[in-house]
Every structure is written in C-alpha cells, then in structure tokens.
Amino acid sequence: MRVFAKLQMEFSWNASANADHFPFYSQNIPFLTLHTDLHEQYHRPTDTADLISPEGIRRVARLAFALVHDLANADQTPAFRPAARQESEETRRSLAEQPPQFPERLGVRWSAESAGERGVRLTSVAAQSAAERAGLRAGDRIVEFAGREIRSSDDFLGAVFTAPSATSAAVLRPDAATPIRVLIELAGKPLRVGIVWRVDDAEPGAAILTAVVPGSPAARANLQVDDRIYQINGRNFSGEEELIQLLGTLPSPIHLGVERKGQMRNVELRLEPAPLRRAA
C-alpha cells in the first residue's frame, strides 16, 4: 500500500489570487495546488517547527512525487479549461443540488413505515398510472415487489426502479389476512444499477455520481453521491456511451474502480435482488 493511501483529499473549485498557483492560472496554464488548509498559526510567528508533522510531510511529498511521475509519463499533458474561470464552489454546489430525474414507473405515494407492520402502505394512486391499471388503491400494503420482501421505503424504491417492466407484487388489502398477487406493467425502463451520473471535461474518464437510488444494487454496495467511477471490471471506459453499454450488459457481479475523497476502492455490484427473508 502506498504511503499516501490514507490521505483524505478535498478538491476545491475555487481559484483565488492568494497563492503561487495564480500566475499559472492567469496565463492559461493548468495547475494543481497541494494545500493542508488554513489553521490558527498559518503565516504567523507562532507557526513554529515543533508543529510540523514529519509523517504528514512524507506522505504529501510522496503523493506529489507520484503525481509528477504520472504526468511525466502520460501520453499527453492536461489542457487548460477556460470554463474554470466561470466555475467556483457555488457552481459545484449548484450541480450537486440539481434533483435527479427518475422515471415515474408505478405512480403511487406511500406512508412511512409503522412499527410492527409489514411493507409500505399506499396513500394515493395516480390516475392513468401503472398502479391504477393494475388495480392498486390507497390503503393497500405492498409486502413484496418483484420478488423482494419490502421492509422499508428504501426496499420499495429499489424494487420499483430496478424491476422489469412486467412484474408483480404481493398486496395486503385492509382487513385481509393474507396478501393477493397483483400483476403490474411498469412504465419506463428499469435502472439496472441504480445510479445517475454526470460527466465533466475537467475530469476525463470519470463518471461523477449525482444520485443513488435507495435500495438499489448501487445503494447496497454503499456507492454515494460525488463518488467517481473510473474503471469497470479492471479497465477504463472510453466515454459515457461505453459506460452505459458496460453497465447495461455485463453480468453480475460488476467490479467498479471508485474514487472518494482521493481514495481509490474496489466496489462489487451484485445486480440480483436481495433474497426474500422467510419468517422462522
């Protein structure tokens, strides 16, 4: 394991005129600034030698060496992005706060789970929706959907978004002792993995996650918003079209090379739904 493997990194979108990087920035030259952030003694007489962390210096220096080595051996050097002049931390927050666009597949609303009750209880069914066409109605309790036991809202969301178009649900009607089986033809296409992402020319070769569907294979694998996917089954992908093709066709499990705050990790995606749990 590399010495810098445990470094936690934050990547700022601000390029302020307050450090040695700015002359490069002003001349349209790509730059990378390594900084350990401000502290109470920063640029003050109280910033004495006893406050230095030799281990920290060693790890950061080795990281810098590895970066320079990789850049020196790359096929081409990074290009300056004029768009960076209009970007800031506010730009990043704005992108992160944009609501993801998920398909409306079933057309229902439901209540939060109640202690001791199975599944989720529907509170409304949209007109002309897949749910209405299947005969679902307010008050129904969905205890199983697309072969998955429903124990929470996350289970239900994951099951609906990843289910095939033709599926079924076990529905417990008010005052009924046993559930009935309801056939459902869902709208839209299923989300096989359960992620939404964006691409950015500032980060070529990466897919930046903007949403993770609760209860989906991605959520079960602990993928998170702002994670970067760089590899699939140990290889880079050439662009968004190849990423879509690979995620849509590769058999389970799929192994992703994911970066989070500067840390690379291998994530195993198991696409099959979680098995039903039987009562003892």
N, C-alpha and C positions, 0 to 999 in steps of 0.2 A: 504494500500500500504506500502510495506517495506521502511524503511528509505533510503536504498541504491538503490532504484529503479531508481533514476536519474543519477547514476554514469555511465559515459562513459568509457568503458574499451577497451584497445588495447592489443592483445595477441602477444607477441614477440616470434619469433622462435630462437632468439639468446640466448646462454647460456655461457656468458663470465665469465672469472675468476676475477670478480670485485665486488663480494658481498658475503653475508653469505650463499647463496644457493649452492655455488660451491663445498664445501666439500661433500654435499649430492650427487650432480651430479657426482663427481669423484668416488663415491662409489656405483654407480648404484642404488641410492635411488630416487624415484620420489619426485619432489619438486614443490612448487608454490611460487613465489615471488610477493608480492604486492608492487608496487612502484609508486610514483607520478611523476616520471621522474625528470630530472635534471633542475636546474634553476641557475641563476647567483650567488645566495648566498649559493649554495649547498656545505657543508663541509667547510664553511668559517666563520670567526668570525662575519661577518655581518649577519649570519643566526640567528637572534635574536627572542626572544619569541613573540614579537609583530607581527611577520609574520605568526604565527601559526593560522590555521583556525579550531577553535573548532568544528564547524559543519562538516567540512571535516573529521576530525579525528573520530568523532562519526559515520559518515556514513561508513567509511572504516573499523572501528573496528567492527561494526555490520555485515558488509559483511564477515570479517574474521571469526567471531563467527559462522555465518550461514554456511560457508564452512566447518569449523571444525565439527560442529554438523552433517551436512550431511555425511561427511566422516566417522565419528564415528558410524553412524547408517547404513552405507551401508553394503550390503551383502558381499562385498569383497573390499579390498583396491586396488587402481590403481597399475599397474605393470610398472616397468621402461622399456622404449623403447630404446634399443641400437641404433636404427636408428636415434635417436635425435643427436647423435654425428656427423652425416654427414649432418644435417639439419641446415639451417640458414634463415635469412630474404631473402637472394638471392634465396634460394630454394623455398620459398613461392612465391616470385615474378615470378619465372620461371613457377611454376604451374599455377599462375593466368593469365599469358600471353599466355598460350597454346591456339591456336584458337579452338573453339568448332567445332565438326564435325556434321553438319546438313545434312539431306538428300537433294539431288537435286531433287525436286519434279516436278517443272514446266519447268525449263530450259530457263529462259529469263533474260535479263538485261533491266533496265529502267532508265529514267532520273529523276532528282529531280523534285519536284512539281513546276509548274509555276503558278504565280498569276492569278486567275480568271479561271483556267482550272480545269475540273473535273478529278479525278482519277490520274493514273500514265501512262506515255507514254512509250511504249516498244521501246527500241533502237536496240535490237538484239534478235534473237531466235535461240537457239542451234539446230544443226542438230540431227535428230532422238530423239528429246525430246518430252515430253508430250505436250508442247506448239505447236511444229511443227505438230505433229499428229492431234492436234485439229484445225489446220488451222490458228493459230495466226501468225502475222507477224509484222515486225518493222513498227512503226508508229501507230499501234493500241493503243487505250487508254482504259485501264481497269477501268471502273467506278463502277463495283460491282463484288465481287468474293465470291462464296459460301454463298450467302445471306447477305453479309456485304457490306455496302457502302464503297468505297475506297476514302479516303480523303487525304491520306498521304502514304509515303513509309512504315511507321510502320503498318498502316492498311493492306497494301498489304502483307507484310511479315507475319503478324499474320494470315491472312486469308489463305495464301498458306500453311503454315506449319501445321495449325490445321484443314484444310478442310478434309472431307472424300475423299477416292480415286476417287470415281465417283462424280463429281461436275460440276458446270457451272459458266460462267462469262458473265457479260454484257459488250460488247466491242463496243466502238465508233470508227468507221473507219474514216480516214481522209476525210474531206469534207462531211461526213454523218451528217444528222440532228438528227437521233435517233440511239440508240445502238441496236446491234443484240445480240441474245443469243447464246453462244458457249458452247457446251458440252465438258468436259475435263476429261480425265482419268489420274489422277496424279500418279507419281511414288512414291514408298515407302509408309511407314505408317505415319499417321498424328501424330503430337505431341499434345496430349490431353491437357496438361497443359502449355507447352512451356518453359520447363527448362532443363538444362543439369547440372549434378552434379558429384561430386566425393566423395568417402568415404575414411576415413583415420583412421587407428587404434589408432592414437593419440586422436581422438575424437569419441569414440564408440557411437553408437546410433544417429549419426547425418549424414545428407546429406548436403554437402557443395556446394552451387550453383556456377558453373563456367560460366554459360551463361543464359541469359533470352531473349527469342525471342521477339523482338519488336512487339507490337500489340497483343500479346497472352494473355490468361487469367492471366498468371503469371505477365506479364508486367502491365496489368490493375490493378492488386492487389498490385502494387508497390513492388514486390519482386526484390531484387538486387543481383548482383554478391557478393559472400562472405557471404550472409545470410546462416544461419544454420537451417535446418528443423529438429526438434526434435520430434514432435508429429503430428498425423493426426487424426482429429475428437476426440481430447482429450486423445489419447492413444499413447504409444510408439510403434515403429515398431522394429521387431527383427533383421532386416538386409535389405540389398539392394533389395533382391527378394520380400520381403513383401512390401517394399516401392513401387516398380514397380507395384505390384498387386493392392495395395490400390489406387494409383493414376490413374490406368487404369480402375478401375471398380466402384469406389464409385460414387454415384450420386451427382450432383451439388445441393447446394454448398458444397465444402470441406473446413474444417477449419484446418489450419496449425498452429502449435506452432513453432514460428520462433524467433531465436536469432540474433540480430545485435548489435555488439559492446557491448556485455554484457547485452543488454536489451531484455527481452522476450516480444513478442507481438503476438496477435492472428490475423491471416490473413485469410480472407474469399475469396476463389477462386470460382468464378462463371464461369462455363465452357461454357455456352451458348454464342454464338457470340453477340456482341452489336447489338441492333436493327437498321434496316435501318432508316435513317432520311429522311423524306419526305419534299420536298420544300413547303413553305407556299403558 
